[in-house]
Amino acid sequence: MTAPPAIPLSRHLLRVRDLIDRAYAAPLDVPALARSAHVCESYFSRSFKAAFGETPHQYLLRRRLERAKALLRAGELPVTEVCLAVGFTSLGSFSTQFRRFVGASPSAYREQAGHDELAVVPGCLVRRFTRPGKAAFEKRPAASGS
């Protein structure tokens, strides 16, 4: 009797990416994601980055920020509720990450989005052209103090 064929890692990675897309607001971390892919953390992180071009943490953060931008453009929730709705537990870390990747604070982004022509553009195009790029995740050199 032979064992059933193993499921290729790429299928597990796709399932994990779908999990992140579906449950981005849940407290997801790399160990939990690696367990869902049935591999060790380091192998999972390397494989995910090789497959999708960014680490699992970067992908999760980008998904959360994309959703936060959409909620802020809608203007129905206060910034604190947007922060909690997308899976951040600290308003300070949310604001810092949002400013780092979008280039403006959440409040300033909401203000700009309220006066922007993006309101008449279909949502799919807004997401395509306002999505944080991979360059936003690259480490920036520290400013020198001299």
C-alpha positions in Angstrom: 0.0 0.0 0.0 1.4 3.4 -1.0 1.0 6.7 0.8 -1.2 9.3 -0.9 0.9 11.8 -2.8 2.1 14.8 -0.8 0.5 18.1 -1.5 3.0 20.5 -3.0 4.2 23.3 -0.9 3.0 25.9 -3.4 -0.6 24.8 -2.7 0.0 25.2 1.0 1.4 28.7 0.4 -1.6 29.6 -1.7 -3.9 28.5 1.1 -1.9 30.5 3.6 -2.1 33.6 1.4 -5.9 33.0 1.1 -6.0 32.7 4.9 -4.2 36.1 5.2 -6.6 37.7 2.7 -9.6 36.3 4.5 -8.6 36.8 8.1 -6.2 39.8 8.0 -7.9 41.3 11.1 -7.2 38.2 13.2 -4.1 38.0 15.3 -1.9 36.2 12.7 1.8 35.6 13.2 4.4 33.7 11.3 4.4 30.6 13.6 0.7 30.2 13.2 0.9 30.7 9.4 3.8 28.2 9.2 1.7 25.7 11.2 -1.2 26.1 8.8 1.3 25.3 5.9 2.6 22.3 7.9 6.3 23.4 7.7 8.8 25.0 10.0 8.8 28.8 10.4 12.1 29.5 8.6 11.3 27.3 5.7 7.9 28.8 5.4 9.2 32.4 5.5 11.8 31.7 2.8 9.3 29.8 0.6 6.6 32.4 0.9 9.1 35.2 0.0 10.4 33.2 -3.0 6.8 32.5 -4.2 5.2 36.0 -3.6 8.1 38.4 -3.5 7.6 39.6 0.1 7.6 38.0 3.6 4.4 36.8 5.2 4.5 39.7 7.7 4.9 42.2 4.9 2.0 40.7 3.0 -0.2 40.7 6.0 0.8 44.3 6.8 0.1 45.4 3.2 -3.4 43.7 3.2 -4.2 45.5 6.5 -3.1 48.8 5.2 -5.0 48.4 2.0 -8.2 47.7 4.0 -7.5 50.6 6.3 -7.2 53.0 3.3 -10.6 51.8 2.0 -12.2 52.3 5.4 -10.7 55.7 5.8 -11.9 56.7 2.3 -15.4 55.6 3.2 -15.2 58.0 6.2 -17.7 56.1 8.3 -15.5 55.0 11.2 -13.2 57.0 13.5 -9.4 56.3 13.0 -9.3 54.3 16.2 -12.0 51.9 15.0 -10.3 51.5 11.7 -7.1 50.6 13.5 -8.9 47.9 15.5 -11.0 46.7 12.5 -7.9 45.9 10.4 -6.1 44.0 13.1 -3.8 46.5 14.8 -3.9 46.5 18.6 -2.1 49.9 19.1 -3.2 53.2 17.5 0.4 54.3 17.7 1.8 51.4 15.7 -1.0 51.7 13.2 -0.4 55.4 12.7 3.4 54.8 12.4 3.0 52.0 9.8 0.3 53.9 7.9 2.5 57.0 7.7 5.5 54.9 6.7 3.8 53.1 3.8 1.2 55.7 2.6 3.2 58.9 3.3 0.5 60.6 5.4 -1.2 60.1 8.7 -4.5 58.3 8.7 -6.4 61.5 9.5 -4.6 63.4 6.7 -5.2 60.6 4.3 -8.9 60.7 5.1 -9.0 64.5 4.7 -7.2 64.2 1.3 -9.4 61.3 0.1 -12.5 63.4 0.9 -11.4 66.1 -1.5 -9.9 63.8 -4.1 -11.0 62.8 -7.5 -10.6 59.2 -6.5 -14.2 59.2 -5.3 -15.4 58.9 -8.9 -12.9 56.2 -9.9 -14.0 52.6 -9.6 -12.7 50.9 -6.4 -10.7 48.3 -8.3 -8.6 51.0 -10.0 -8.2 53.0 -6.8 -6.8 49.8 -5.1 -4.5 49.1 -8.0 -2.9 52.6 -8.1 -2.9 53.3 -4.3 -1.5 50.0 -3.2 1.7 50.2 -1.2 4.5 48.9 -3.4 7.3 46.5 -2.4 9.7 49.4 -2.2 7.8 50.6 0.9 8.8 47.5 2.7 12.5 47.8 2.0 14.7 49.0 4.9 15.6 52.6 4.6 19.1 53.7 5.7 19.2 55.3 9.1 19.7 59.1 9.1 23.1 60.1 10.3 23.4 62.3 13.2 26.3 64.4 11.8 
